[in-house]
Amino acid sequence: MTIQVKARVPGSIYSDLRREGVLKESLLSGDNDLKYRWVSYDNWSFERTFNVDEKLLSKQYVYLLANGIDTVSEVTVNDQLIGRTDNQFIRYKWDIKKLLKVGQNTVRVSIQSAPLYSIEKSKEYEEKYKYKVFPCTKTDNNECNFDFIRKMAASYSWDW
């Protein structure tokens, strides 16, 4: 199933899904944090088209700045990879001038599931070092691997 909704940037996929009626109830009500857990186990792409004119292309540099992409992603401009992210806490800056064209252009941020990424990194660590960091229990739903990702720990219910 494909879900397409309008997004607000900066923003949150949860807010976007709630505003567009995909999530019917507040995430903070009852056990909805568990009910809507599927959102964090999916990959999400954000895409925007924008127009470029000759004046912009006459500049020496044209940068794309991203503050706080959450978290692991690939960023493309006109279907050309410009960078990957793996840290929610830093700003990314890419020179995109050579990829732009007069007229319509597209920027896409494809975000990988953070829990699945951190589980994968935890397994890689265990295989390499023969040591398991904070072993999960059945009740954890494999969401105790936040030490393997540069992401806000509250995303893993750390301080709830």
Rosetta blueprint (number, residue, H / E / L):
1 M L
2 T L
3 I L
4 Q L
5 V L
6 K L
7 A L
8 R L
9 V L
10 P L
11 G L
12 S L
13 I H
14 Y H
15 S H
16 D H
17 L H
18 R H
19 R H
20 E L
21 G L
22 V L
23 L L
24 K L
25 E L
26 S L
27 L L
28 L L
29 S L
30 G L
31 D L
32 N H
33 D H
34 L H
35 K H
36 Y L
37 R H
38 W H
39 V H
40 S H
41 Y H
42 D L
43 N L
44 W E
45 S E
46 F E
47 E E
48 R E
49 T E
50 F E
51 N E
52 V E
53 D L
54 E H
55 K H
56 L H
57 L H
58 S L
59 K L
60 Q L
61 Y L
62 V L
63 Y E
64 L E
65 L E
66 A E
67 N E
68 G L
69 I L
70 D L
71 T L
72 V E
73 S E
74 E E
75 V E
76 T E
77 V E
78 N L
79 D L
80 Q E
81 L E
82 I E
83 G E
84 R E
85 T E
86 D E
87 N E
88 Q L
89 F L
90 I L
91 R E
92 Y E
93 K E
94 W E
95 D E
96 I L
97 K H
98 K H
99 L H
100 L L
101 K L
102 V L
103 G E
104 Q E
105 N E
106 T E
107 V E
108 R E
109 V E
110 S E
111 I E
112 Q L
113 S L
114 A H
115 P H
116 L H
117 Y H
118 S H
119 I H
120 E H
121 K H
122 S H
123 K H
124 E H
125 Y H
126 E H
127 E H
128 K H
129 Y H
130 K L
131 Y L
132 K L
133 V L
134 F L
135 P L
136 C L
137 T L
138 K H
139 T H
140 D H
141 N L
142 N L
143 E L
144 C L
145 N L
146 F H
147 D H
148 F H
149 I L
150 R E
151 K L
152 M L
153 A H
154 A H
155 S H
156 Y H
157 S L
158 W L
159 D L
160 W L
